[in-house]
Amino acid sequence: MDKSDIQENTENIQEGEEVVGADMSQGIILKNLEDMIRSSVANIEKLRNEMTDHRDTIESELESDEVYRKHSEAAKEANKIKSSTKAEVMKRPGMLNIANKMKSVRAEIKELQESLSEYLQEYERMSGSRQIEDENGDVREIVYFAKLIRR
């Protein structure tokens, strides 16, 4: 082994150490990120439980109040009357037609939003930009919403 071979091996080892160092650094960052996610999920669950306890306390207190209970029963009766009146109005032929049109428009909007989402993902992937100008010249930003769900 001559001097140039030793120097080449030394450079390879140093380059390898940088890669290993980068992998370790990325591993540490990933571990810290996982810990922050777990901590956030635990805090959210804790606060939701706390909210449930507070809500139960308020509901219990309201139900034990005689005036509130009477007003609540009167409101329930008024809602029943309102609902039956609405049902009667919605049975009219013109109203049924409009309700069906609304349902159709809602479905079309949902379908268009799903397509738009796919177009935006592809636009960002191809252009590398998270911004796009709309027809009015306004610049809009592409944003994503991440959510953690149970499996």
C-alpha positions, 0 to 999 in steps of 0.5 A: 500500500503506497501513500496515495492508497492510504490517503484515498482510504482515509478520505473514504472513511471520512466521507463515510463518517459524514454519511453516518453522522448525517444518518445519526443526526437525521435519526436523532431528529426523527426520534425527537420528532416522534417524541414531540408527536407522542407528547402532543397526542397525550396532551390533546387527549388529556385536555379533551378529557379535562373538557369532558369533565368540565362539560359534564359539571356544567350540564349537571349544574344546569340540569339541577337548576329548576328554571333552566330545566323548565326553559329547556323543556319549553325549547324542546317543545318549540323545536318539535313544532318547528321541525314538523312545520319545516317537514311540511314545507319541505314536502311541497313539490317546489321545495323538494326540487330545490332540495334535490338540486342542493344535494346535487350541487353539494356532490358536484362541489365535493367532486370538484374539490377532490379533483382540485386537490389532486391537481394541486398536488401534481402542480406542486410536484411538477413545478416545485412551487406551493403558490399559484396565481388565480384568474383574478391575479391573486396569489394563492398558497397550496396548504396541506392539513395533516391529521393523526387517526387511530388504526 
